[in-house]
Amino acid sequence: MSKLLKKSVKLALVQLAAGSDKSANLSRARSKVLEATSNGANIVVLPECFNSPYGTKYFPKYAETLLPSPPTKEQSPSFHALSEMAKESKSYLVGGSIPEYWAETKKYYNTSLTFDPNGKLLATHRKVHLFDIDIPGKISFHESEVLSPGNKLTLIDLPEYGRIAVAICYDIRFPELAMIAARKDAFLLLYPGAFNMTTGKLHWELQARARAMDNQVYVGLCSPARDMQADYNAWGHSMVVDPMAEVVVEADEKEGTVYAELTGEKIEETRKGIPIYGQRRFDVYPDVSAGKVKYEE
Ligand SMILES: O=C(O)CCC(=O)C(=O)O
């Protein structure tokens, strides 16, 4: 039996076609989550901003209040819908992300909620690295115009399986986060994300495979489906990469769900074949050894 992943687990990434109608997005998500578990999925993932269009101008309009937790249904319809979906489908549900509003500080966050199969909230991740980029003639995007960053790494223990890490989209570009999660024994790194037509083509698969290769873990990226009528055109191509950095399954750009069976044996086999875990030279690079990251169990 693997130390990291106690038994094999079926992962589903729901590449949802989200539009501007929040309640329609929630009910569409529900039917896709139920479909995924009827196909045997144990962990189901939704995309970044699955209940709204993606864009800074949309965040305030769609934002919900999550604290103090649990929020009321009026404060956060998405919290309650996700909790119900997890319970109804009896799955671990990584609820993509939603825009969140803190009334006290008047701040907004890009926030991911994960629920257990009883509908209980297990973890909240607030996007740590905000998506602020400028590629002349291609894309200019500044989440920090509206959002504030979260400040912790999110590790989640699933008792039957093991530990996973959840982060959001641009967070994948920071290998430090993935490295610390893997060193703290995560078997799977999950990133609800919405790359675009410029960086999607260049870096989506590369980032997923790099994080998997560096850390010899599974990586799952879950995008919204591409909508060429929307202001922001998501890349799509939700994918699962295995610890050997091979793409196990990949969606195209349309709505759909992709599945992968994750096994502890694959992790063990990879680490045995290429034993970097025992070969690190922290005497040569002591300042990158684990332990400096703010982390709450
Ligand atoms: O890193 C990228 O290129 C895209 C990131 C992104 O779209 C996001 O963080 O929402």
PDBQT file of the ligand as one rigid body, heavy atoms in Angstrom, charges set to zero:
ROOT
HETATM    1  O1  LIG A 301      -1.293  32.248 -15.604  1.00  0.00    +0.000 OA
HETATM    2  C1  LIG A 301      -1.970  32.451 -16.604  1.00  0.00    +0.000 C 
HETATM    3  O2  LIG A 301      -1.466  32.571 -17.712  1.00  0.00    +0.000 OA
HETATM    4  C2  LIG A 301      -3.449  32.563 -16.516  1.00  0.00    +0.000 C 
HETATM    5  C3  LIG A 301      -3.903  32.747 -15.123  1.00  0.00    +0.000 C 
HETATM    6  C4  LIG A 301      -5.360  33.005 -14.993  1.00  0.00    +0.000 C 
HETATM    7  O3  LIG A 301      -6.075  33.048 -15.950  1.00  0.00    +0.000 OA
HETATM    8  C5  LIG A 301      -5.923  33.164 -13.670  1.00  0.00    +0.000 C 
HETATM    9  O4  LIG A 301      -5.190  33.202 -12.687  1.00  0.00    +0.000 OA
HETATM   10  O5  LIG A 301      -7.149  33.262 -13.588  1.00  0.00    +0.000 OA
ENDROOT
TORSDOF 0
